[in-house]
Amino acid sequence: SPTGDSWGIFTFLCAALCNLPALPALNCSEELGAGQSIQQTYDLTRYLEHQLRTLAGTYLNYLGPPFNEPDFNPPRLARAERVPSATVDLDLWRGLTDNARLAANYRAYSRLLCYLRVLDGQVGTAELRHRLAHFCASLQGLVLSIGGVMSSLGYPLPAGPAGPPTPPGAPAAPNDFLKKMDDFWLLKELQTWLWRSAKDFNRLKKKVPPAVVTLRLEARGF
Amino acid sequence: SPPLSVSPAADPAVISPQDPTLLIGSSLVATCTVSPDFPLKAEDLYWTLNGRRLPAASYAALGPSTLSVALARLNGSRQQSGDNLVCHSRDGGILAGSCLYVGLPPEKPVNITCWSKNMKDLTCKWAPGTEGETFLHTNYTLKYKRRWYGQDNTCQEYHTAGTYSCHIPKDLALFTPYEIWVEASNRLGVAVSDVVMLDILDVVTTDPPSDVHVSRVGDLEDQLSVRWSSPPALKDFLFQAKYQIQYRVEDSSEWKVGGHRRCRGTAWGGRGSRCSHLLPLQVVDDVGNQTSCRLAGLRPGTVYFVQVRCNPFSIYGSKKAGIWSDWSNPTAASTPRSERVAGGCDPKGGEQNTTLRRELKQFFGWVKKHAYGCSNLGIKLYDQWRVWLQKSHKTRNQVGKEP
């Protein structure tokens, strides 16, 4: 009978809970929080990477060939450098402090979010606008998540959100074709950043304070 | 091979015309002029359109570093963001590009229909004119104004009921005619629809009826009783309502609209039979705020899905028909199946059922002639008739064999 089943589940849960070791002392909760946040941020970058594949596919089809061709590789004009680049020297990347690593991610995504929002305002079809809006919301979530990790580790957030989408010295595209190229590179850079972030957060995960690792083992020993 | 490295100062080449707008079928001559900083000649260049290389036969060198291409009888743009006409260097690198917008000016939007939900707002939809495809991004703007007051208003909330729709949420006056029209514009021109004139009160619709209940009618195998409440949103306004019921069997996708009038041609147990008389139901038995009706001619022991919708057709005494609401969420109920008499003679049991059905057929034929519409009067009459039947042996012998 249904009631019999609920009682069964309830008693099982009680037994399980009663057998757990005492929860870790509160003074360790901050590091636990950071560990979980890093994991969540990592998961979010993987999710965004997946979402970006669909978004980019739709957007590049909207731009039309050759932009949606798999081997398309246009010149990277100076104007495109207003988008922060993910590619960095390997030794430099390895040597980044946790703070610098997180700050680079935070700054990059804040900037990228701004540019994407501008895109959202200009794009033609309703379907694209809808997808872009959804992606921007998720990306905003990522920025907040990174901010959360930084706060829980005691690092200050990088000064202010990104400046206006077109800072002085890098004017908006002078013609529609160049604008398409900018859009292409924006999506490419976004993709590269998400790949890089997965590695960044993987690295950060491994550097979680040892105290937390011990606690986890105790929990598992039950 | 890797693309050409680029000097940060200048664009490698310039295309003319840059991002032109053209009518379908027109021709175009475009030129690509390499910047003096670049060591390229006209013969080092080639063109592509949407990724496809254009034939060299259409090229012409207009100068040492200028190559032109002739495009004839252009088709509508492949994508609304513009066709990509690109000037390349020999190794495939991109030097410059131009977006071609080839299409048609918009046609007059047509078929503007509007409806107001409970007189609070107005939603309108339209169709984009006969051709539809302009190949260019076309913007639609819905405008409206009160007939004798000058100011034009623009609708802001688009796509609420499909692509070509707009929603006006507030500040609408009643008892006054509105002029409504749609403007379509794209890079090649503007088109304005005909003006539609309407009064909000003439296009009122409402929520579907709430609390739809479907229940059996005693033991009657072929009937179900449907009850619902009139939509509360319009209760303060003087209106009458028409209702329609539609119902179907659980495993069929075919809806039958109507009510107590049994559809001719529906055989017992017959499948796939079509209802030739689809009659809307008139309102009856408006008991307080409840309304009800009886479905008859149903199959015994069958699950039916029932939906009801409402038409507020006489708002403030307006003579015009309102607009039908959406159908209510389907409500399900099953007709009873008569039980065979224990230890009974099966063949006779079957005959008894046939007898019962035949009786009902005759009864409803009688009802049609003598009592209009769905009403509780029916069941009392039927019971009376049954009693009368049982009392009178003669009648029973005429109808069928004794059980």
Boltz contact constraints between the chains, C-beta under 6 A:
constraints:
  - contact:
      token1: [A, 62]
      token2: [B, 81]
      max_distance: 6.0
  - contact:
      token1: [A, 63]
      token2: [B, 81]
      max_distance: 6.0
  - contact:
      token1: [A, 64]
      token2: [B, 50]
      max_distance: 6.0
  - contact:
      token1: [A, 64]
      token2: [B, 78]
      max_distance: 6.0
  - contact:
      token1: [A, 64]
      token2: [B, 79]
      max_distance: 6.0
  - contact:
      token1: [A, 64]
      token2: [B, 84]
      max_distance: 6.0
  - contact:
      token1: [A, 65]
      token2: [B, 50]
      max_distance: 6.0
  - contact:
      token1: [A, 65]
      token2: [B, 51]
      max_distance: 6.0
  - contact:
      token1: [A, 66]
      token2: [B, 51]
      max_distance: 6.0
  - contact:
      token1: [A, 69]
      token2: [B, 51]
      max_distance: 6.0
  - contact:
      token1: [A, 74]
      token2: [B, 94]
      max_distance: 6.0
  - contact:
      token1: [A, 75]
      token2: [B, 3]
      max_distance: 6.0
  - contact:
      token1: [A, 75]
      token2: [B, 6]
      max_distance: 6.0
  - contact:
      token1: [A, 77]
      token2: [B, 6]
      max_distance: 6.0
  - contact:
      token1: [A, 78]
      token2: [B, 8]
      max_distance: 6.0
  - contact:
      token1: [A, 124]
      token2: [B, 80]
      max_distance: 6.0
  - contact:
      token1: [A, 124]
      token2: [B, 137]
      max_distance: 6.0
  - contact:
      token1: [A, 175]
      token2: [B, 18]
      max_distance: 6.0
  - contact:
      token1: [A, 175]
      token2: [B, 19]
      max_distance: 6.0
  - contact:
      token1: [A, 176]
      token2: [B, 19]
      max_distance: 6.0
  - contact:
      token1: [A, 176]
      token2: [B, 99]
      max_distance: 6.0
  - contact:
      token1: [A, 177]
      token2: [B, 97]
      max_distance: 6.0
  - contact:
      token1: [A, 177]
      token2: [B, 98]
      max_distance: 6.0
  - contact:
      token1: [A, 177]
      token2: [B, 99]
      max_distance: 6.0
